[in-house]
Amino acid sequence: MIASMMTIVLLPGMDGTGTLYAPLHAALNGECKLLMLTYPVDQALSYAELEALVQTQLPQDEDYILLGESFSGPIAISIAATQPVRLKALILCATFASNPRPLLAASRYALPYLPTRLAPLSVFSHLLLGRFSSKELRRQLAYALAQVKPSSLKARLRAVLCCDVKEKLKLLKVPVIYLQASRDKLVPASAHADISRQLHDMETYRYDAPHFLLQTKADEVAKDILKFISRIEAHEEKQL
């Protein structure tokens, strides 16, 4: 089997639009398939409801790798914990298994009273891109955020503040790698450490990058992902 036969199912960040992954798609250069799932832009759904939605869109007749970015990490972990037959590996990117900012947990009660617009674009750009920001990336971020209703974003933020799927990590049976951004202002290193303590065999790839790792370091990430896929497929061939 060659790498082009494998499908990566990408679960997007909090915006859920799937519009921010052109750099990764280009960097993969057709060497594997990239299936980008999306979340409703006008519905306030919980993690459980989003997981159920994703389950209906997973490939049924081909092998695949699940990539959970940021907000979608808990969804990817929960699905992998059910041990789908065609799932071959899990990639976690700049994400967490439980609320990455425990001190903010109580703020979930204030979410309904927050302004309709959660924050100006400059704040999001600072948190997600930092010094790696560019005019084009800011334009793409603004476009993605403009598509999603504030009520949907608030529901997803509440989901993050309440989530905890650490126990499900014990149920994972597939290889796992973690893509870590060393300059992440949203997800601290402690979130990676929490997962690593449960998954002793997990490999970690670190990049000099902001939270938007897949957007700013696409070439490096794609290279590592393709090597990972090659190892997975080589192992599968040995099992035949």
N, C-alpha and C positions, 0 to 999 in steps of 0.2 A: 504494500500500500504506500502511496506517496502522499506528501503533506497536503496537496491540493484536494484530496478526498475528505479531509476533516473539516467540520463546520464549527466555527466559534459562535456561540449564541451570546450576544452581548446584552446585558441588562444595564440600562443607562443610569446616570446620576439623577439627582433630585428633580431636575426639570422634566425628565422622562420623555423628551421629544425625539431623542436619537439623532439630532441634527449636528452634534458636535464631534463626530468621529470621522470626518473626511480625511484628516491626517493619518489616522491609523489604517483606514481602508486603503489609502494610497501606499502606505509603507509596507503593508502585507503583500502588495504587488500581485494579487491573484494567486498566491501560493497556498492559500486556504480560503474557504468560504467564510464570510462574515455576515451573520444574520443579526441585525439590530432590531431588538424589540422596543416597543414604545408603550407609554402609559397614557391613559386618558388625560387630556389637558383641562377638562372641565368637571372632574369628579373628585370628591374628597374621600379617597380610599385608604384603608388601613394596610399594614404590611400583609396581613392574612388575605385580604381581598386582592391585593396586587399579586401575591404568590399564586392564588387560584387562577388569575388571569394569565399569568406567565405559563402555568402548567398546560393550558389549552393551546399554547403556541409552540411548544417544544417539538423538535423533530421526532417523528415516530418510526421512520424507516431508514434512519442513518445515524451513525455515531456522531457525537458532538462533545464539545468542551464548553462549559458554562463559565462566562466571565462576568463577575459582579463588580461593577464600579461604584465606589463611594456609597451612596444611599442604598444601592441594590445589593450590597454585600450580604445583609441578613436574609434577603430573598434567595440569593444563590446558595447560601449555606443551608437554608431550610429545605430547598428542593434537593440539593445533593444528599441531605440526610435521609431522604426517602429512597435513596439508592436506585434511581432510574436505570433501566437495563442498558440503554444506549449512551448513558453518560460515561465518558472516559477520563475526565479530569476536571478540576476546578481551579479557576484563576481568580484571585481576590486582588482588587486594585484600590489602594488608598481608602480602605474601608474598615469595618468594625463588626464585632459580633454582639456588642451591647452599646448602649449610649456612650459615645466617646468623650462626652463632657458631662460627667455625673453631677457636677456642681450646678448645672443648668437644668437639671431634671424638674425642679419645682416650677420653672418658667413655663412649662407646658400649660399650666392653668391660665396663664395670661394671654395665650395665643389668640383667643377669640377677640381680644380687645386691642390687639395691635393694629396699626394703620393698614389700610388696604394694600399699600405698597410696602413690602417688608423692609426694603433698604434701597438706596440709590445704586445705580450701576457701578459707581466708583468703589463702593464698599464691597460689592460682589467681586469686582475685578481684583481688588487688593487681596481678598481672602482666597480666591481661586487661582489667581495668576501671579500675584506679587510682582517681582521684578522681571518676570518672564512675559509680562503683558505686551500685547502689540495691538495696533489699530484693528487688524483683521480678527484677532481673537476676541477683542471687546465687541466688535460688530456681531460676531457669531453668538456670543453670550447674550447680548441684548436681544437678538432675534429669538433665541430659545426661550428666554424668560418672558418675553412679550406674548408668547403663545399660550402660556399656562395661567389659569385663573389663580389669583392669590389664595382663594380658599383651598385649592388643591395643594399649593406649596405649604400652606399652614398645616394641612393634614399630614403631609409627609414629614414636616419638621416635628410634629407631635409624635409621629410614629418612631422617629429616631430617638427622641428623648425618652420613650417608653420601652424601647426594644431590648431584648436579651435572648439571644439564641446560642449562648455559649454551650449549653448542654447538648445541643444538636451536633456540635463539632465532634463529639465522641462517636457519632454514628456514621461519619464519613469513611468511605471505603476506597475512594479514588485518589490518585496523586493530587496534591495541592501546591500551588506556588502563590506567593504574595508579592505584588509589585508595590514597593514603598517609595514615596516621595519624601526626600530628606528635608524639604522646605515647606512641608504641608502645614498651613495655618489653621486648617479645620479639623483634621484627624490626627491626633497626637501619636507619638511612638508607642504610648501605652496601649493603644488599641491593637496595634500589631502584636505587642508582647502578650496581651490577653489571649489572642488566637494561637500564638506560637507555643504557649504553655500547654495548650490542649493538643496541638498537632506537632509532635516532636519531629516528624519526618518532613514537615513543610519546608520548602526552599524559599528563600527570600532574595529578591532582586531589588537593589537600592539604586535610586537615580537622584541626581542633583536637579530637583524639579519641584514645582509647586503642586497643590492639590490636583490641578488639571494636568496630570501626568500623561495621559493618553493623547492630549492635545499638544503638549510642548516637547515631548520626548518620543514621539511616535516611531521614529526610525529605530532607536535603541530598543524600545519595548517590543516592536514587531520582530526584530532579530532574535530576542530572547524567547518570545512566544513560539516562533517557528522552530527553534532548537528544542524547546520543550515538546512541541507536537511531534517532532521527529523521534524523540526518545519514547514517547507514548506509543507511537506506531511501530517502532522497532520491537518494543515489548509485546505488543499485540501479535506481531508476526511470529515471535518465538512461541507464543501460546497455541498457534495453529498446528 
